[in-house]
Amino acid sequence: MYRLILFFFLSVVLVSCTNQKEAGPSIELSIGPSVLYEFAVVGNNKFEKIRNVIYIKKSLKEVIGKREEFDGLIILNDSFEEAAKKEYREFFKTIQYPVFFIGTENILTAVFHEDDLTLDDVKINGFGPYVAGFMRNNKKDGYDTWGLYLPENPTNDDKNKEIIKRICQLIEDNENNK
């Protein structure tokens, strides 16, 4: 009988001492890709955090100087003028990972890898994709190219988190098709 009372008493004590945590406020990261992606970003980066996406702010000179490998290079429209300089053309002609230019509605990205073009030559008056990109394809002796358009009446999420998720998906699809 003594054991039964002791058992009952200990059961009540153990049950009442469970560790219950209340859900408190937390910073929620947007659900992103299933694998980790690391992007060098040239320009004024205002991207929100996304799970499995790392943004590393760099200048073009830093990217070219160290020749580091990234999953992708993102160049924002405030850096297009610098990126279009002839001194960077050879880099863009030979880069072995994807380059994405964000804010390309008014230009063609060929300006970054073709010697005889300038930004004035490639103006297209707003009907281009929001994001355009390319990657050297040695098998085809040319470039694989991408264009990502925004939906009608885009939100900030469309221009930020959703476009990064789409870029990650393009990279993943490109890797799977090699």
C-alpha positions, 0 to 999 in steps of 0.5 A, a space after each residue: 500500500 505504501 508503494 502505491 501511495 508513493 507511486 501515485 504521489 510521484 506520478 502527480 509531481 512528475 506530471 505537474 512538472 512538465 516543461 511547457 513552453 508558450 509560443 512567443 514572438 519569433 522572426 520568421 524566415 521566408 521558406 526558401 530552397 531546400 539546399 543552401 545557396 550563396 550569392 555575391 551581391 553587387 549593388 544596394 542589397 535590400 533583400 529580406 532573409 530567406 532560409 538557405 540563402 546567404 547574400 555576400 555584399 561585394 564590389 565587382 572588383 572584389 568578385 573579379 579579383 578573388 575569383 571566388 566561386 558562388 552559386 550565383 552573382 546578383 548585380 542590381 540596377 544601381 551597378 549596371 553602369 559599372 558592370 557595363 564597362 569594358 574592363 569587366 567584359 572578359 570576366 562576364 564572358 568566362 564566368 562559370 556560374 550564373 549572373 543575374 541582373 535585377 532591374 533589366 526592364 529597360 536593357 538587354 544583358 548582352 551589353 555585359 559580355 559583347 564588346 561592341 555594345 554600350 548601355 545606350 545601344 541596348 535600351 528597350 523601353 521597359 518591355 524586358 524582364 525584371 531579372 535577366 541572367 546568363 551563364 557561359 555554356 562551353 558545350 554550346 560555345 555560347 550562353 544559357 540565358 534567363 528572363 524572369 518577369 514580374 506578375 501584373 501589379 507586383 508586390 514588394 514580396 514579388 520583387 524581393 523574396 519571390 524573385 530570389 526563390 525563382 532564381 534559386 529554382 533556376 539554378 537548381 533546374 540548371 544543375 539538374 539538366 547538366 
